[in-house]
Structures are given as structure tokens and as C-alpha cells.
């Protein structure tokens, strides 16, 4: 490769392809004309070497453990900004001025109520429905309620849909939680900030006053910041692919929620907590480390390993600090924390994990923290979805404004060649 060109040689033929440089990070070889020139496709299942778009929102250096939102390190944002400031940054590219923040907070806050008829949707679900199943259905159903913000060609409607999604997803998530516990829905409270309002909708009941603990709501807010965006992961790519056909944003975000649900992605926090509980006590940790290393055993240590991070996930460090803060504030001595810390200690020195560069990811400590805040296991991925809605919306908006063509991958066909019916 030289002079911004890559040359592909097949047999005696050579073809040149342009190389594009980003502002930082690996360059890409533009193979958009590969099929036209060579009659061949690339083959990259799992997209391990494929850039699907250009984006200026989030940057990850997986080897160095760096995560930047619009250039700002995740730990600086988590320490100094609130979730809606970070949402503004992801959507518009810059941190808000005090006036912009006031205006954005006001607009999000005044869109948190959902159409009253939406509450009837919930009664159609079984009482024991997984709240992620409810999220997929009800967030998708927003496109049946907010027709005045589904024209993706209209910038004003795009803006209203973005605000609605960021404002109403927590309300729907809290309703899914309340439905599963059999308690009445709690309406949003405009006097509270984003995270405090969410906790209020989840934990208040009509028969008594509920005061949100500011230390806990700050922890909730920080958890939202850590999960807000993560460039072209499975769920974000799903949102972009769904959106590339021109589908409305509510349907696209519902597709992202479905993708996030899987245990290899957002479902890992629930799976990690289940694993800690299954292990139960510190003395059983070595047995589970052995299981994770055994090639004949499908067991994987959830909360460990990442497609992109080959060093410590920077979100996991902030998450670990937040976890200790929450447990200290509540005076909780969770035996699962001991199990997690022992797992981490052994894995960080074990040859299997060191060789494969398997470090704790953000899901490792988030389950214990959220459990201490009062959420049951099946709500953990829902909370991830609430936070990630901001990233999905920002990425969807960027894609629509870039006028990206419909996504249409090809395949390596391995089925039957042409054959005819015998009668
Ligand atoms: N436990 C045990 N072994 C593991 C783990 C794990 N958690 N993760 C990877 N490995 C091993 C694999 O067996 C493989 O070993 P091999 O080379 O001997 O075959 C090697 O490490 C590489 O693993 P891959 O599966 O090829 O890595 P990939 O990039 O495809 O997968 C993934 C990444 C899905 C995150 C994986 O590490 C995993 O399953 N982790 C557990 C689930 C999890 O925590 N997911 C959350 C990700 S973060 C998020 O979505 C917010």
C-alpha cells in the first residue's frame, strides 16, 4: 500500500483502491467498487475488519482502552457532566452552553409523558413477560402514536422524534417495571432531573412520599452516561441498517432494542449477575474459571471480553468506582461483589485470559450496582436500552443526514446449484 492506494492482485490482474484516513484510528480501504471491478465480494462474517460507515460521534481505541464521545474521554464526562449534557453532545457535536442546556432539559422534560392510550398496551402482555419484550413492542408502537414525527425527510420532525425517544423511553421502561411488579404506573415528575425522575417512576408508590437519594440518582445518571454510545456495535448497526431503508425512527430504535437483548451484547449484564449468583461463594470461583477455559464447555464468563477492547474497558473502571459508592451509601455488603472481585483478580493473572486479552467489560460491575439500587435482574438490559437510545438516535440522525444508501450486504452462496423438480 502506498500513496493512499491499496493494490489488490488476483492472478495476473491488479486493481487500485483508495485509502481514506480518519482524524485518528485505522484508515480504511474503500472497496465500494470491488464487485464492479473484479466480480468478487469481500467476505467478513461478524464484520471483524469492516467499516460500515463514517461517523464523527464516538471513537474507541480498543488496544489502549480509550472511549471518546465527540473527542471527550468517557471518564471526564462521567465525572463532570450530566446525562442530558452528554446526550446533547452526542446529538449536536458540542457540549451545550448554559442557555442551550436549559432549553434542551426543558424540551426533554416536557416530552416525558406518553400518550395515555399507550398504557392499555401493557395489559396485553403476560404478567411475567420479560421487560425487554415489552420494550421491543411498546417502543415500536410509538410509531403508531406519534405520526407527526415520522417523516424522516423533515428536519423538524426528526428533531421532535429524537426528543420524544430520549424523553419517553425511560417512562416506558419504568412502566414495564411497574407492570411486572403489579404496582400502578407512576407519572413523570418535571421537577426532577432525568435520572432522578426515572428512579421516582420506578420506585415511588402512590400511598407514600418517595425521596430520591441524590447520591444514588447521580450514580444512575453516571451509568446512563457510560452506556450512552459505543460506535458501530450490533444494536447500533441494526438501527442504522433498519434506518437505511427509510423506516421511521421509532421502528428503528425498537430494532436496536431487539438486538441489544442478546446475551453476547446488552444481555451480558443480566447473564453476569446470574453467573455470580450461580457461583455463590468465593471458594467456587476457581471451578468456574476452569469451566470458562474448557473448550468442551459452552460456558463463558459473562462480563469478560470484548470484540474491540483488548485492554481494560474504560467504562468498567468508572463502573467499579460507582459500584463501591452505591454499596457504601446503602451500607450493603453484597456477597456477589466478593465473588466478582475474586473472579476479576484470578482472571487478570490467569494465562488463558491474559493471552486472549480478556478483561472485565462494562457489564461486569453494572449488575451488582443496579441490583443494589433496587432493580431486579431482568431490568438490567432495559436500563442499558434507556441509556443507549441516545446513541442510537444520534447515529440514526447522522446516517439520515449523510443520505447513506440502503444497506444491502451480499453473501458467499453455499447451497444447491440450479436443479429442477422431478414429478
Ligand atoms: N469467557 C471465556 N472465554 C472467552 C470469553 C469469555 N467471556 N470471551 C472470549 N473468550 C475466548 C474465546 O473462547 C476465544 O478463545 P479461542 O481463541 O481459544 O477460541 C477467544 O477468547 C476470542 O473470543 P471470540 O469469541 O472470538 O471473541 P469475539 O470478539 O467474537 O467475542 C464477546 C466478543 C462476544 C464479547 C465475547 O468476549 C463474549 O462472549 N463475552 C461474554 C459476553 C459479554 O460479556 N458480552 C458483553 C460485551 S460488552 C457489551 O455488549 C456492552
Boltz pocket constraint, residues with backbone or C-beta under 6 A from the ligand:
constraints:
  - pocket:
      binder: B
      contacts: [[A, 263], [A, 264], [A, 265], [A, 266], [A, 268], [A, 292], [A, 293], [A, 299], [A, 300], [A, 301], [A, 302], [A, 303], [A, 304], [A, 305], [A, 306], [A, 307], [A, 308], [A, 356], [A, 358], [A, 361], [A, 362], [A, 363]]
      max_distance: 6.0
